Amino acid sequence: MTYLRPNIASMKGYVPGFQPDDVASWIKLNTNENPYPPSTKVVEAILAELGSDGASLRTYPSASSQRLREVAGELYGFDPSWIIMANGSDEVLNNLIRACAGEGQDVGYVHPSYSYYSTLAEIQGAAVCTYGLTDSYKVEAFPEYYNGKIFFLTTPNSPLGFAFPLDYIEELARNCAGLLVIDEAYADFADQNALQLVKKYDNVVVTRTFSKSYALAGMRLGLAIARPEIIAALDKIRDHYNLDRLAQAACVAALQDQTYFRESCRKIIETREWFTMELNAIGYSVVPSQGNFVFASPPDKNGKRVYDGLFERNILVRLLSDPLLAHGLRISIGTRKEMETTLAAINKIG
Ligand SMILES: Cc1ncc(COP(=O)(O)O)c(C=O)c1O
């Protein structure tokens, strides 16, 4: 006998990337975190919010994170009513499914991309359908009209790193009966983003995270931009105090220090381009990346061999369990020095 819903009892659950306890003894390139710290203004804002005795923690934070919606709205060119803040973008991805897809209804996404969509849909009892990629990075066999409740499009794609062209995303938006959720977790490292499509199509939602480009994975911060009626529905579903006080203070400060943010992204992009060139020079094939990581395959297409060699040298990268991706590794872009060490190790491993 089980007290659980059958779909929960039978589901596998998502396995996040390994987070070692002794993080300082690793070059950690497995979960696309930012190698640079957040802006010093972020640290100052957290300390100011905390105060000397932590008394501010006695009271609940702003339930709506209104100040953040205003600051983000101004930055991205949207009225605050088009923005919702989230406890990591994972929270808002979950709530989008809860808002739109009931038992047995279709939720779709591209494989390979972020497989957590599948876990979230399974929890909801929704039916998951995945679509592969063609050689030219289009969605394989995407129907002329997709009747599902939500389609998730990760762009730039993770783990591969390419971005879908805007006119192609627009075509998909027109061909979706339900929401097209454009997961732009890595868009700050890309040449373009799809924000303009939110204004143009009423079924388009863009999600962003502060875990990568803003170096705030440990604070759990994300957001979604969509029509006010969608935002209002998401507001009904979320935990009423979904962002704690310190996270709200940190996020305002992070958004306001665009100079630091841009410089941090610039360094990562520059290192990404250098690392790609160096890997190509030693015979690795690398998908040209628009994210803060690259997907790279050694000449013998044996990702596990290189993963093991790097692991022995305390360099942690991502080997994906899917056989479709076993020929390569997803390697996050660290500091230039970390990537030089990684490259030297790869050279030794062969
Ligand atoms: C494509 C994609 N979407 C969403 C997330 C989750 O981000 P967050 O840390 O904001 O929950 C990740 C994290 O790796 C990701 O790769």
The ligand as an ORCA input file, in Angstrom:
! r2SCAN-3c Opt
* xyz 0 1
  C      18.112     26.003    -19.079
  C      17.983     26.222    -17.613
  N      16.843     26.715    -17.127
  C      16.681     26.933    -15.808
  C      17.672     26.635    -14.908
  C      17.428     26.839    -13.440
  O      17.896     28.037    -12.997
  P      17.653     28.539    -11.504
  O      18.947     28.369    -10.804
  O      17.268     29.979    -11.660
  O      16.532     27.750    -10.905
  C      18.885     26.121    -15.363
  C      19.959     25.783    -14.411
  O      20.959     25.231    -14.700
  C      19.049     25.906    -16.756
  O      20.177     25.382    -17.262
*
